[in-house]
Amino acid sequence: MNMLHPRAANVLVAGAGIGGLATTLALAQRGLSVDLIEQSPHIGEIGAGLQLGPNAFAALDALGVGEAVRKTAVFTERLVMMDAVDCSEVASIPVGEAFRTRFGNPYAVTHRADLHTALFDAVRENPLVRVHTGARIANVTFDERTARVETDSNRVFQGAALIGCDGVKSVVRSVIVGDEHRVSGHVVYRAVVPLEQMPQDLRMNAPVVWAGPHCHLVHYPLRGGREYNLVVTFHSRDKEVWGVSDGSKEEVLSYFEGVHPRARQLLNCPTSWRRWSTADRDPVDTWSKGCATVLGDAAHPMMQYLAQGACMALEDAVTLGAAIDETDFDFPAALCLYERARVARAARVVLSVREMGRIYHAAGVERLVRNALWTGRKQERFYDAMEWLYGWQPAHCLDDASDLIRPAEVVA
């Protein structure tokens, strides 16, 4: 049973996506009451599939929802990269027993809505949480001890801290940091394909990347293999504006003319597409101020090339909870500690994602170099390269904070 901590007050969480729900759980675990503020009229999640590395499962277990997520996830056998030009296998990384032994958890894929539902079910069951929908934030103010949120319908919320989990276009971040998002020029099309419409030779129990020049395709099973997630990405020839819209099959086909027929056949499977013009932000070293901070995409939005957006938000939430424990519920100190523990790791992921996008989309001689470097590589070498990412554990989530002592904190 959750008991309100004697020194704890109410906390405001802006945004009920994966990061916001995970944060709400981390706060409620510590006896904090939470006002969860969501602009949409209904709590839900758009999108299709997502991938969960061992670091995500470590965080989900810490939040108490690991088993619920495992029930609907598909545990994959390997990670595969194919060359979309000549249909050769570039890399195949087993993620079975040896992988689980190395990293302590599996690699899995799931529908984004299933992960969201598992988190939201746990939130709804907690008596310390109040969920407010249809609450679009119009104004945010805060100091060291009090945060205030006003909505466009004149609702007002106050708390001892404000956690902005409100995405790439975060209102909370605009007040704390005030920077602009970076439109990547990379466009992502997503669809879910029923099993019977998936080509027989591509029904693999693996996230499969078909890496092509300035484009790639990804597919993997969902919901016990009854569906397949399909994602295609390309460098747009047009000037893009960040956002989501309905997709056009004709546009997709125009970017994949040089792709091998085995991969190109996937483009005829969906009956409809959703189109994402993607954006991220350049990493910053400060995203907290007073009793307010940001988390997940609001703190470190990233593109999809390492499949770590949701995973990083889950890590953030667990780390924030640990920082609150460590500082005995002193919110400004906790938010500072959380920030210091996450800034370098999140920046490394954002920058690594950008580089991975370049590697996926290599063309010409660079494509040949990529294939030569990865083809035939031993699984242990791949595991060693993944250690920094997948080896994250809640018990050590604050360790990186000691590496980021600011000059003002150094005593001569």
Secondary structure, DSSP 8 states (H G I E B T S, - for coil): -----TT---EEEE--SHHHHHHHHHHHHTT--EEEE-SSSS----S-EEEE-HHHHHHHHHHT-HHHHHHH-EE-SEEEEEETTT--EEEEEE-SHHHHHHHSS--EEEEHHHHHHHHHHHHHT-TTEEEE-S--EEEEEE-SS-EEEEETT--EEEESEEEE---TT-HHHHHHT----EEEEEEEEEEEEEGGGS-GGG--SS-EEEEETTEEEEEEEEGGGTEEEEEEEEE-SS---SEEEE--HHHHHHT-TTS-HHHHGGGGS-S--EEEEEEE----S--EETTEEE-GGGTS---STTS-HHHHHHHHHHHHHHHHHHTTT-HHHHHHHHHHHHHHHHHHHHHHHHHHHHHHT--HHHHHHHHHHHTT--HHHHHHHHHHHHT--GGGTTGGGGG---GGG---
